[in-house]
Amino acid sequence: MLYRSLTKKKFKVSRLGLGTVNFGMDYGFNKAKTQDEVDQILLSCRKFGINFLDTAREYQTSEEKIGSFHRRNPGHDFLIATKLSRIPPASTENSKKLAEHIHASVELSLKFLALECIPMLQLHQTEEFLTGNEHFWKIIGDLRRQKLIGAFGISVYEVEETRRLINRYTPLIDFIQIPYNVFDQSFKVLFPLLKEKKIDVVSRSAFLKGIIAAKDADLPLELEEIKPYRRKLMELAKEFGLFPEALALLFVLGHKEIDTTIVGVNSALELQVNVKILEQTEQFKDLGNRFKNLAVTDPFLIDPRRWKDL
């Protein structure tokens, strides 16, 4: 269970989690939120029992806005997962330099988030110069012993890269954050291994950076080849009387192997809409086979890192 490294008490993690990249910066089709908008969204999270927040130092002011909310609204039991700031190769030249970089990142996140311990710390890099560095893992262990962090995980992009990390570092990794949606189903092959290794799973990109809900006219030219897949999704959604984005979210929520699914929202009302979709999960739980022909095999179309125009 998520959060197991921080406390022995049971902590039920919400099936829906909140992605907060647009709290601090423009993302996809969404503009950065004001502090007031952030406050309203987080108050709605409390109302609907959503307790998982995903953020990062690189999301500009996201951590600070969450921390501002915490200071003014004490008592909110959010399970916050943030990420280490990017570690350059030069910082791994000696253990002292590496430790200074990691501790500085953690301490700044603690300050911004108004926390004494980061419940879940994530690494957003998988380069061998870092994951293969024994000093890096020792520093993570030290952070745990000092109770500056709880669980530790890695945010990943590639299936085989993830398989390598899991097989090599299982005792040190509590959870993995993966991209997963109706168009990118590639990580499904790893679900049995993750279960075997008792590694928790957080999924992101349920709406593929807004592509699933966007209008055809708003898609950049470089994503022209994803339109046939979008049409198939729309046809299937129409069959069930749902919006495409609702069916796309139900697809992800239908995977019990995923502990929590991160969604981004623009308002408290959007959050409520997603909660309503969550309530329909049981009704649509047996639709797995209907989504097979929606899986995109072209890695460019399902990897937002490669897009230049969005």
VOGU-3710 file (C-alpha; in Angstrom, 3 decimals, decimal comma):
1> mlyrsltkkk> 0,000/0,000/0,000  1,214/3,488/-0,797  2,690/5,377/2,147  3,752/2,125/3,835  7,319/3,366/4,298  6,263/6,354/6,347  3,757/4,887/8,752  2,565/1,490/9,863  -1,017/2,659/10,219  -3,365/2,002/7,331
11> fkvsrlglgt> -3,704/4,909/4,953  -6,327/4,505/2,239  -5,077/6,263/-0,852  -7,754/7,719/-3,103  -8,215/6,045/-6,493  -8,124/9,489/-8,055  -5,103/11,680/-7,449  -4,563/15,289/-8,406  -1,815/16,388/-10,768  -0,690/19,921/-10,008
21> vnfgmdygfn> 1,574/20,893/-12,894  -0,938/23,571/-13,939  -0,930/24,994/-10,407  2,421/26,545/-11,249  2,740/26,729/-15,055  0,903/26,493/-18,362  0,506/22,856/-19,423  -0,944/21,593/-22,688  -4,209/23,461/-23,272  -4,390/24,665/-19,647
31> kaktqdevdq> -3,152/27,911/-18,119  -1,453/28,212/-14,730  -3,883/28,572/-11,821  -4,072/31,485/-9,414  -3,731/30,882/-5,671  -7,485/31,347/-5,250  -8,190/28,736/-7,936  -5,726/26,352/-6,291  -7,422/26,857/-2,912  -10,854/26,054/-4,346
41> illscrkfgi> -9,589/22,915/-6,049  -7,827/21,664/-2,906  -10,899/22,372/-0,758  -12,906/20,294/-3,216  -10,320/17,501/-2,948  -10,992/17,381/0,763  -14,739/17,355/0,177  -14,531/14,414/-2,244  -11,893/12,415/-0,363  -9,061/12,917/-2,847
51> nfldtareyq> -5,891/12,809/-0,786  -3,072/12,217/-3,299  -1,279/15,243/-4,775  1,484/14,963/-7,355  3,797/17,933/-7,757  7,430/18,795/-8,499  10,040/21,457/-7,935  10,108/21,989/-11,711  6,402/22,892/-11,852  7,456/26,466/-11,050
61> tseekigsfh> 5,161/27,760/-8,243  3,120/24,581/-7,711  4,795/23,551/-4,440  4,544/27,095/-3,076  0,819/27,345/-3,798  0,162/23,996/-2,139  2,221/25,118/0,858  0,338/28,410/1,049  -2,915/26,465/1,201  -1,506/24,244/3,961
71> rrnpghdfli> -0,515/27,196/6,107  -3,942/28,765/5,858  -5,915/25,494/6,071  -4,262/23,240/8,689  -5,465/19,702/9,191  -5,579/18,578/5,560  -4,195/15,055/5,411  -2,842/15,101/1,845  -0,395/12,469/0,665  2,005/14,627/-1,318
81> atklsrippa> 4,421/13,205/-3,866  7,011/15,648/-5,129  10,149/15,201/-7,221  13,813/15,957/-6,788  15,068/18,880/-8,840  17,081/17,713/-11,822  20,516/16,368/-10,890  23,265/17,224/-13,419  26,021/14,667/-14,063  28,611/17,013/-12,536
91> stenskklae> 26,827/16,751/-9,171  27,564/13,016/-9,015  31,333/13,415/-9,227  31,653/12,940/-5,474  29,274/11,819/-2,760  29,429/15,097/-0,825  28,416/17,180/-3,833  25,588/14,795/-4,665  24,315/14,799/-1,075  24,365/18,591/-0,967
101> hihasvelsl> 22,308/18,814/-4,157  19,693/16,280/-2,999  19,396/17,702/0,517  19,027/21,234/-0,877  16,208/20,062/-3,135  14,427/18,213/-0,325  14,801/21,067/2,153  13,419/23,597/-0,315  10,440/21,344/-1,075  9,773/20,950/2,648
111> kflalecipm> 9,839/24,727/3,030  7,595/25,416/0,042  5,116/22,659/0,928  5,052/23,579/4,629  5,911/20,012/5,656  8,297/18,361/8,106  8,488/15,184/6,017  7,830/14,572/2,323  5,458/11,570/2,247  6,603/10,425/-1,195
121> lqlhqteefl> 9,761/11,584/-2,958  10,215/10,809/-6,632  13,161/10,752/-8,999  12,305/12,046/-12,469  15,558/10,806/-14,013  16,550/7,290/-14,980  20,027/7,839/-16,401  22,583/5,232/-15,391  24,991/7,888/-14,067  22,458/8,447/-11,303
131> tgnehfwkii> 20,468/5,221/-10,780  23,691/3,213/-10,960  25,393/5,426/-8,382  25,666/3,669/-5,000  26,049/7,012/-3,219  22,678/8,145/-4,577  20,877/5,190/-2,973  22,770/5,681/0,295  21,605/9,321/0,409  17,990/8,228/-0,166
141> gdlrrqklig> 18,364/5,753/2,692  19,749/8,517/4,911  16,759/10,736/4,102  14,449/7,925/5,186  16,324/7,355/8,446  16,230/11,091/9,164  12,458/10,985/8,492  12,752/13,719/5,905  11,002/11,478/3,375  8,674/8,506/3,542
151> afgisvyeve> 8,353/6,363/0,426  10,680/6,671/-2,567  9,778/6,107/-6,183  10,759/6,784/-9,762  8,746/8,513/-12,483  9,381/6,604/-15,718  8,705/6,747/-19,465  10,113/3,593/-21,056  8,946/0,014/-20,402  12,275/-1,785/-20,736
161> etrrlinryt> 14,080/0,899/-18,778  11,529/0,404/-16,002  11,931/-3,368/-16,090  15,677/-2,925/-15,603  15,209/-0,577/-12,659  12,675/-2,846/-10,981  14,810/-5,973/-11,311  17,934/-4,200/-10,093  16,636/-1,931/-7,320  13,408/-3,494/-6,029
171> plidfiqipy> 14,260/-3,266/-2,294  14,940/0,452/-2,692  11,904/1,433/-4,800  8,482/1,676/-3,130  6,494/2,910/-6,097  6,670/3,644/-9,804  4,866/6,435/-11,632  3,945/5,440/-15,195  2,177/7,028/-18,186  -1,025/5,113/-18,949
181> nvfdqsfkvl> -4,070/5,893/-21,087  -6,257/4,432/-23,838  -3,638/5,284/-26,470  -0,550/4,382/-24,419  -1,137/0,903/-22,981  2,513/-0,143/-23,178  3,080/-0,539/-19,413  0,404/-3,207/-19,090  3,066/-5,867/-19,706  4,777/-4,852/-16,446
191> fpllkekkid> 1,749/-5,137/-14,154  2,461/-8,790/-13,181  6,105/-7,962/-12,365  5,153/-4,905/-10,316  2,669/-6,992/-8,355  5,263/-9,725/-7,788  7,796/-7,184/-6,509  5,133/-5,452/-4,365  5,810/-2,094/-5,991  2,929/0,364/-5,898
201> vvsrsaflkg> 1,768/2,008/-9,123  0,809/5,630/-9,753  -0,397/6,454/-13,263  -0,361/9,800/-15,032  -1,328/11,159/-18,456  -4,869/9,737/-18,426  -5,851/12,415/-20,966  -2,468/12,489/-22,781  -1,718/16,157/-22,084  -5,260/17,145/-23,070
211> iiaakdadlp> -5,142/15,454/-26,485  -8,028/13,111/-25,692  -10,476/15,907/-24,899  -9,230/18,416/-27,493  -10,982/19,333/-30,740  -9,419/18,119/-33,983  -8,901/21,726/-35,051  -6,791/22,386/-31,959  -4,376/19,512/-32,542  -0,945/20,507/-33,850
221> leleeikpyr> -0,002/19,209/-37,288  2,644/16,924/-35,807  -0,125/14,859/-34,156  -2,214/14,431/-37,299  -1,729/10,639/-37,236  -3,424/10,264/-33,851  -6,768/11,454/-35,250  -7,944/7,979/-36,425  -7,441/6,642/-32,894  -9,363/9,585/-31,458
231> rklmelakef> -12,245/8,855/-33,838  -12,355/5,235/-32,653  -12,493/6,453/-29,059  -15,292/8,870/-29,897  -17,306/6,114/-31,587  -16,899/3,827/-28,577  -17,790/6,632/-26,175  -20,918/7,432/-28,205  -21,949/3,777/-27,988  -21,957/4,028/-24,190
241> glfpealall> -23,399/7,527/-24,028  -20,239/9,039/-22,565  -17,837/11,838/-23,413  -14,507/10,494/-24,796  -12,559/11,839/-21,812  -14,954/10,103/-19,400  -14,482/6,757/-21,134  -10,710/7,316/-21,257  -10,610/7,873/-17,508  -12,823/4,845/-16,851
251> fvlghkeidt> -10,363/2,765/-18,879  -7,508/3,670/-16,537  -9,581/3,415/-13,357  -10,611/-0,078/-14,394  -7,074/-1,349/-13,789  -6,862/-2,569/-10,200  -3,088/-2,852/-10,606  -2,943/0,950/-10,492  -3,168/2,316/-6,941  -4,001/5,894/-7,887
261> tivgvnsale> -4,547/7,739/-11,158  -3,440/11,362/-11,455  -5,713/13,806/-13,261  -5,276/17,509/-13,776  -8,230/19,877/-13,505  -8,903/23,547/-14,170  -11,569/24,042/-11,527  -13,410/22,523/-8,595  -16,259/21,750/-11,002  -13,971/19,707/-13,263
271> lqvnvkileq> -12,812/17,801/-10,214  -16,414/16,998/-9,325  -16,991/15,717/-12,879  -14,047/13,335/-12,522  -15,367/12,119/-9,168  -18,689/11,325/-10,862  -16,801/9,325/-13,476  -15,020/7,428/-10,714  -18,401/6,393/-9,327  -19,141/4,595/-12,622
281> teqfkdlgnr> -15,992/2,438/-12,541  -17,759/-0,720/-11,400  -20,375/-0,370/-14,115  -17,740/-0,300/-16,878  -15,137/-2,616/-15,336  -15,397/-5,353/-17,993  -14,618/-3,275/-21,080  -10,900/-4,066/-21,278  -11,085/-5,958/-24,577  -12,954/-3,093/-26,271
291> fknlavtdpf> -9,911/-0,835/-25,914  -7,303/-3,056/-27,578  -7,594/-1,430/-30,998  -7,032/1,996/-29,458  -3,442/1,241/-28,440  -1,001/3,406/-30,427  2,316/1,796/-31,356  4,078/4,901/-32,701  6,123/6,133/-29,707  6,109/9,718/-30,972
301> lidprrwkdl> 2,325/10,019/-30,762  2,135/8,914/-27,120  5,202/10,657/-25,675  4,579/14,381/-24,964  8,310/14,891/-24,387  8,816/14,597/-28,161  6,172/17,116/-29,182  7,361/20,566/-30,213  4,058/22,363/-30,785  2,183/21,573/-27,571
//
